[in-house]
């Protein structure tokens, strides 16, 4: 929550009024270890920088005011102008008269054994068998009528019929979005990912139980999406992880490791000069580039100064121009590195999303402490990973793409994580605690500090982090003087994601004891399995609405599920802007879904002193613009103010005795093995690794106490994708989109049933059936180790960015379209079904060691442009083969710079110097050469180079060969290459066959053709 303290005093008066108006007023609970073991068994098989830059104290009359606190002395960000702070977005409390407080609202607990928790108190669902959990009632799809539809969302239709329906089939899909048939014969229209509004229709066929068939057309009127950005699709930058959840970092072709240490054993410039018998001035970063043994191993680690010099030389080998590489910079653990510098200079970028620049650590001990800020600005940097370090100076990105901060620690006064104008940022497994960024003047504090701030950024993943006690210190004085610690402020938060952030996913985070708001999701988000503990305000979701700036609902829809809010902090600062106190969840976004959340125990019910201290009770849940669904349990959100115990939930059989015992304080005591324990003690033990506790553990504890069943029971091995109108209807990682309410795990099978699904994660499934649908792999790695199929209709698989799709072959009959626009497609088996593979970027492993790719009659392989890596790699010297059959088509299409090549190449998927496979290509069918976009003059291009080239082409076609150039295709069976030679000429295409045993008659070279058979517009894969 922020206000513009420069704009006018009306906003400040409104804030002060809002803050201070209310000041007058079963059985034995299982241990957390038992509960976690049960859950795992069941599931087995900020101060924004803007505000700090621009804030000044309001001119208001307060009792005994101290001297005016300072504006701020936050270090100025390099070459960036931050926007003015908002005028006022503090939630306004409803003007209602609160009831008088009860005489005693702390009932004494009876000293009796509590009954067992109810076996099943899950809310009864609507009488609709959709195959999933909670759902919105279907919309009636009446014959001959036009049906209104919400844009950008999922709509479930119940088809009106006078007879019993046996089945429904979609015969002609909509021009926008996608429609599928659910198991209960309802229809799911998914408009997620589309901003279309207007008239829409689709056709379907009904088969009745009596054998009759009826064809219908559905007429729809689609409204504009209420949130302009629609649903976030979960498109993040994330790499494959191993079984322990650690990142798997691959190296590319341009790779060096630089080991750095502050130990006495590290090699200094003088040490190296003495070894080599040269002057110290000779030993520079450039010199070390030609001596890779120095810094190339732990035993030859370099001292910081010369190590960083080598690192900079590797990134900028020609001076001011950065290289594209996958170098690693590794600091030895247990040391502090001062003045290490910027590390990632302007424009320095990883080799590809799969082969990033990598800054990490080595050795034993605590993470290496880097005192300088890690800054990415000026020229954009891409594909960078920071892992297992402690950047005390924080991280700043003012323009980048594909950045990961993993397993790192920002703590004890360290700098914030500040991400702006960035495409794809991931923060995971990290500790952001006790972060301060205060200012002071005239003996008084100003500001406080936010741990994670972001704006103008798309594709944020924050997962499994700790945000604890940020922006204030325990020993602060109410008057804000510097004789005490930094006081809390309404401008300091745990997480502050501005309204211009989009496609945000927040999962499995612990957010506790923030100065003001635990986490602000101002642009909307997918928020799942987080625990908010003892924040002045737990969280808000604004959907991009920013009234102070005049921004309407420019953000994403919000899905808020399986989160727990407990303990409302009551921090105050007599002469400062402390913000709300004991405020739970504030929702200004439109059409939000709140599913299976718990807001409980503003104060510890076992602690009358804490209850007495919390005299202000703000709303546990405030909804400004209505919801799509809300079953939030609210319980005992009351201190010593006028509120009484509140129970508002969809669980009428709530065991209140058990709920009263389900507190974070009792959880803490149980975990720490003490009679009593505080939230602070629990958090510090978690941070120190003294106890193994995750957000999921705490959530499971609360859900058990409040009668919410964990999603799924872990027993299912087969999963069907069924879009749920409560959320996006497209995300693989959203469990309510699956019939068992659990995401497919390793070894399971998945059926997409014709839906369009966005994938991110790391999963090794058994079988996958597209069912005529589309699967988009955005990040991580999806491996199909059993059967890949597309029952009934053609299917699509697309890889982008760092997304990997690995398949053990494909033999189904429907056409499988494979679009490799980035990331990696890899075939580890035998592809014999009909396919259309279109490679434009990334890596296409047609066959790994022991695998084969057969282009059958009617299949096509299109290699488009000069940026695709296509061919073969593997872990041993087995055969990797591409075989063309009669009737197949292989197309090489140029861009302005030329062509890509089918060849063996080092993919990086195996940690080896090059590709050891034995590669073969068998020619047959048609080879097309498309020069429509060629603009590179005379030249020679190798199109295929393998260990063994076999077979003979039937037809060679040239497309787009204009006057002024001739093209000659050379098929050389002696050197096992296919080469294209372009020279000045009259626009003719020729063929030269070099083969001692070639047939007397070579392939036919027909007249030049114009159509290369790319996918047509009626293949409506992308919504």
Buried (B, 14 or more C-beta within 10 A) or exposed (E): BBBBBEBEEEBBEBBBEBBEEBEEBBEEBBEBEEBBEBBEEBBEEBBBBBBBBBBEBBEBEEEEEBEEBBBBBBEEBEEEEBBBBBBBBBBEBEEEEEEEBEEEBBEEEEEEEBEEBBEEBBBEEEEBEBBBBBBBEBBEBBEEEEBEBBBBBBBBBBBEBEEEBBEBEBEEBBEBBBBBBBEBBBBBBBBBBBEBBEEBEBBBBBBBEEEEEBEBEBBBEBBEBBBBBBBBBBBBBBBBBEEEEEBEBBBBBBBBBBBBBBEEEBBBBEBBBEEEEEEBEEBBBEBBBEBBEBBBEEEBBBBBEBBBBBBBBBBBBEEEEBBBBBBBBBBBBBBBBEEBBBBBBBBBBBBBBBBBBBBBBBBEEEBBBBBBBBBBBEEBBBBBBBBBBBBBBBBBBBBBBBBBBBBBBBBEBBBBBBBBBBBBBBBBBBBBBBBBBBBBBEEBBBBBBBBBBBBBBBBBBBBBBBBBBBBBBEEBBEBBBBEBBBBBBBBBBBBBBBBBBBBBBBBBBBBBBBBBBBBBBBBBBBBBBBBBBBBBBBBBBBBBBBEBBEBBBBBBBBBBBBBBBBBBBBBBBBBBBBBBBBBBBBBBBBBBBBBBBBBBBBBBBBBBEBBEEBBBBBBBBBBBBEBBBBBBBBBBBBBBBBBEBBBBBBBEEBBEBBBBBBBBBBBBBBBBEEEEBBBBBBBBBBBEEEBEBBBBBBBBBBBBBBBBBBBBBBEBBEBBBBBBBBBBBBBBBBBBBBBBBBBBBEEBBBBBBBBBBBBBBBBBBBBBBBBBBBBBBBBBBBBBBBBBBBBBEBBBBBBBBBBBBBBBBBBBEBBBBBBBBBBBBBBBBBBBBBBBBBBBBBBBBBBBBBBBBBBBEBBBBBBBBBEBBBBBBBBEEBBBBBBBBEBBBBBBBBBEEBBBBBBBBBBBBBEBEEBBBBBBBBBBBBBBBBBEEBEBEEEEBBBBBBBEBBBBBBBBBBBBBEEEBBBBBBBBBEEBBBBBBBEEBEBBBBBEBEEEEEEEEBBEBEEBBEEBEBBEEEBBBEB
